Each structure stands twice: as structure tokens, then as C-alpha cells.
Amino acid sequence: MNALTLQWHDAGQDKTQNIYEQQPSKNPGTVRIGRDPLRCDIVVSNPTVSGLHVEIFFNTQQQKFYIRNLRSQNPPLVDRQQLTQGELPLREGSMIQLGQMELRVTNILIKSIPPTILTPPTPPVVSNQPTWPPINQQPQVQPRYHQHPPAPPPGIYGLECPKCHKVSPPENLQVGCPWCGTSLAAAVSVLVAPNH
């Protein structure tokens, strides 16, 4: 965020105010300084300052803060140069004199944005090589082998008891587990390898 810091002395007090590139203000895009609280963002009490005296704004093209005169009868002095019309760039250390009141730019922070280099899209490469597959030839399709899942190893199926985890023959489904008597309705069907 680009920012400028102003310091001044008004009504017996030292004051400091940061001005940001885009901050809410009474006149969007600028920060106005003067005695009129209805029109100004920075209000001062010095009677030699006009009701609406100057405005400070950030110029995005120049990447600098500028001051613009809003009072032709009471022009400000910027670095001892009278600003009757138009605008002047501000730098760190710039002195702004409004009537008999002085404001000083104590700090300027500019975050420079690296330039974006836009390159046109690259056109597709056109080759003189023949297209593939040749137009008069059908593309060769790799044959797919229709394989069945491997056959289960020879063995017998049994029911694993959900309680004691012992395996009994499927005929015991109605009877229950011969070891602990638990119903085999919730049993897991398992493959028991044959004993050699």
C-alpha cells in the first residue's frame, strides 16, 4: 500500500497523519486539507489556511504523490515554490506552506509493482510431416485380452464364527458354532486351504 506521512503543528499540538493511495475520503481518490470539516479530510484550525486549500492524491501512472491547489487567492508554497494552479509531485522532506502554517512530508512509501510483460500467444507449430495415422490406413488398435479373474485355489469353504473365530463346515449354518454355540447367521464365509 502506497502511503505518505504528513507532520504539522496546529493549535499547540504536533500532529501526524498518514495518507494512503486509496483511503475513504470526502472526495474519493484525494485527501483534502483546509479548515472546513464538511469538505476536508484533514481539518486544521489556523485562520490563515483557507476553508478548502489543497488536496493530495496518488498518481498511479507516475507512481508518486502529488499536491493540487484548490484556492487561487491563497496559493500554497511547495518547497518554496508557489503553486498557483495545477499540481506538483511531493517527495520525502517536501515542505508545504498553507497561509502561515507549515506541513512537512516525513515519509513516502511506494510499493513498486513489477511491470507485467504481455506476450502474444504462440501459434501452433505447423509441420510438413504427414499426419498420423495416414489417411488411407486405419490406426492399429492393440488387442485387448479378455482375461477372467484368477480361479480361486482349490479348497473348501467354511464359516468363521463371529465370537470364537473357529471355522466350521457350511452345514452348521442352521445349527450354530459347534465350539461355542453362537449363531452362524452373521458368520464370515472363508476359504480353507486343503491339508496336504
Buried (B, 14 or more C-beta within 10 A) or exposed (E): EBBBBBBBBBEEEEEEBEBBBEBEBBBEEBBBBBBBEEBBBBBBEBEEBBBBBBBBBBEEEEEBBBBBBBBEEBBBBBBEEEBEEEBBEBEEEBEBBBBEBBBBBEEBEBEEEEEEEEEEEEEEEEEEEEEEEEEEEEEEEEEEEEEEEEEEEEEEEBBBBBBEEBBBEEEBBEEBBEEEEBBBEEBEEEEEEEEE
